[in-house]
Amino acid sequence: MTTSSPWRATVLTLFPEMFPGPLGVSLAGRALAGGLWELEARDIRASATDRHRSVDDTPAGGGPGMVLRADVLAAAIDAVEIGPDRPKLLMSPRGRPLTQARVVELAEGPGPLIVCGRFEGVDQRVIDGRGLEEVSIGDYVLSGGEIAALVLIDACVRLLPGVMGKEASGTEESFSEGLLEYPQYTRPQLFEGAPIPETLTSGDHAKVAAWRRAQSEALTAARRPDLWAQIPAKAPNRARRQKTPKNKTDG
């Protein structure tokens, strides 16, 4: 009888000491210690060939900064010897935006190889030659790809079987159905004069579900019109979801 290998994230970085970082605590950390997933951080400099362990050089055509060399990074990628079923990602602000749908795909696979760029970027020839999929976590620039890699890994790990306490926690949150999550409440019943919405304490599960759906739709329409435009027209009251919900407490 064979057993499947745990989900594995392999990270290529100039700063392997940044890992596991926050992934070593809370849900991800407990799951890592429990063998539910594996993390390997490899130093790109280990593939450098000169005595100075050089990994970068000046940009062809001139310009500021430095660029990660194709030969060094390609050697680092090749040294991992991953199977063709494992995606090879490059964290990059010019990449395709990371979505919950893509996170689900990555979590259902064996785990990715993640390249963390630095400096002014990575030689395009290694991106093309090694088939790197460029992924962005937002329209802003970070000092390097390590923080972005931590974000991607955390998003995947929390979806792995056995990591979260309740499976429903992963299905009733922002982006699970293309919508932002509805507002949440808990004790005390009255806080600074504001009560928990009556519907949520009614015990009527159908009404609670309808309230939450309506709140999610209204929030998405108001705050993320780009997401709302992708919601099927069958969504209840779609045409009227144009304003931010007021979180009425009368249910």
SVG drawing of the C-alpha trace seen along z (x, -y; Angstrom):
<svg xmlns="http://www.w3.org/2000/svg" viewBox="-37 -54 73 56">
<polyline fill="none" stroke="black" stroke-width="0.4" points="0.0,0.0 1.3,-3.4 0.7,-6.6 0.5,-10.0 3.2,-12.6 2.2,-15.7 1.6,-18.9 5.0,-20.5 6.2,-24.1 9.7,-24.5 11.0,-28.1 14.0,-29.5 15.2,-32.6 18.3,-34.6 17.0,-34.7 16.1,-31.2 16.2,-32.3 12.9,-34.2 11.1,-30.8 9.0,-29.4 8.6,-32.8 4.9,-33.3 4.1,-29.9 5.7,-28.3 2.9,-29.5 -0.9,-29.1 -2.7,-26.8 0.0,-26.6 2.7,-26.0 0.8,-23.2 0.1,-21.6 3.8,-21.9 4.9,-20.3 2.2,-17.6 3.4,-16.6 0.3,-17.8 2.5,-19.8 6.2,-20.3 8.3,-23.4 11.8,-23.6 13.6,-26.9 16.7,-26.7 19.3,-29.4 19.7,-30.6 23.3,-31.5 24.2,-27.8 24.0,-27.6 26.5,-30.5 29.8,-29.4 32.2,-32.1 34.0,-32.6 31.9,-35.7 28.7,-33.7 27.4,-36.3 23.7,-36.0 23.0,-39.3 24.4,-41.7 23.6,-45.0 20.6,-45.3 21.3,-44.8 20.6,-48.2 21.4,-50.1 19.3,-51.4 19.3,-51.3 19.6,-48.3 20.6,-44.7 18.9,-41.7 19.0,-38.0 21.2,-36.1 19.5,-33.5 22.3,-30.9 22.4,-30.9 18.6,-30.9 18.1,-28.2 20.7,-26.0 18.9,-26.5 15.6,-25.5 17.1,-22.5 18.7,-21.4 15.3,-20.9 14.4,-18.1 10.7,-18.5 8.1,-16.5 6.1,-18.0 3.0,-17.9 4.4,-20.6 3.8,-24.2 6.8,-26.6 5.8,-30.0 7.6,-33.4 6.3,-36.0 6.1,-39.2 4.1,-42.4 3.6,-42.0 2.1,-38.5 -1.5,-37.5 -3.4,-38.4 -3.6,-35.5 -7.3,-34.5 -9.0,-32.2 -9.8,-29.9 -6.1,-29.6 -5.3,-29.0 -7.7,-26.1 -6.1,-24.6 -2.6,-24.9 -3.8,-23.4 -5.4,-20.4 -2.0,-19.7 1.3,-18.3 2.6,-21.8 4.5,-24.4 8.1,-25.5 8.1,-29.2 10.9,-31.5 11.3,-34.7 12.7,-37.5 14.9,-40.4 16.5,-43.5 15.0,-44.8 13.7,-41.4 14.7,-38.2 16.3,-37.6 13.4,-36.9 15.2,-34.0 15.0,-31.9 11.3,-32.8 10.7,-31.5 13.1,-28.6 11.9,-27.1 8.2,-27.9 7.7,-30.1 4.2,-31.2 4.3,-34.8 1.9,-35.5 1.1,-38.8 -0.5,-39.3 -1.4,-42.9 -0.7,-46.1 2.3,-47.3 6.0,-46.5 7.7,-44.7 11.4,-44.5 11.4,-40.8 9.2,-37.9 9.5,-36.3 6.6,-38.0 4.4,-37.3 5.4,-33.6 4.5,-33.5 1.0,-34.9 0.5,-32.3 1.6,-29.4 -0.6,-30.4 -3.6,-30.7 -3.0,-27.2 -2.1,-25.5 -5.2,-26.6 -7.2,-24.6 -5.4,-21.4 -7.3,-18.5 -7.0,-18.5 -5.5,-22.0 -8.7,-24.0 -10.9,-23.1 -14.1,-23.1 -14.4,-22.6 -17.2,-25.1 -14.7,-27.8 -13.1,-27.5 -16.4,-27.6 -18.2,-30.5 -15.6,-33.3 -14.6,-36.0 -14.1,-34.8 -15.4,-31.3 -18.3,-32.1 -16.8,-35.1 -18.3,-37.3 -16.9,-39.2 -17.7,-37.7 -20.7,-38.9 -20.3,-40.9 -19.5,-38.7 -20.8,-39.2 -20.3,-37.5 -20.9,-38.3 -21.6,-40.6 -25.1,-41.0 -24.9,-44.7 -21.7,-46.6 -21.5,-50.4 -25.2,-50.6 -25.1,-48.5 -26.8,-45.1 -26.2,-42.0 -28.6,-42.0 -31.9,-40.4 -31.9,-37.9 -28.7,-36.3 -30.1,-35.5 -33.5,-34.4 -32.6,-30.7 -34.1,-30.7 -31.3,-29.2 -33.0,-30.0 -33.3,-33.7 -29.7,-33.8 -28.5,-32.3 -30.6,-34.8 -29.3,-37.7 -25.7,-36.7 -26.1,-36.3 -27.7,-39.7 -24.9,-41.3 -22.2,-39.6 -23.8,-40.7 -24.2,-44.3 -20.6,-44.5 -19.2,-43.0 -21.2,-45.4 -20.2,-48.4 -16.5,-47.6 -15.5,-45.3 -17.4,-46.1 -14.8,-44.1 -15.9,-41.0 -19.6,-41.9 -19.5,-42.1 -18.5,-38.5 -21.4,-37.3 -24.1,-35.5 -27.2,-37.6 -29.3,-35.1 -27.9,-36.5 -30.9,-37.8 -31.5,-41.5 -28.4,-42.0 -29.7,-45.3 -30.3,-46.9 -26.9,-46.0 -25.3,-49.4 -24.7,-50.8 -22.7,-49.8 -24.9,-47.9 -25.7,-49.7 -25.6,-46.5 -29.1,-47.2 -29.7,-45.7 -33.4,-45.1 -32.8,-42.0"/>
</svg>
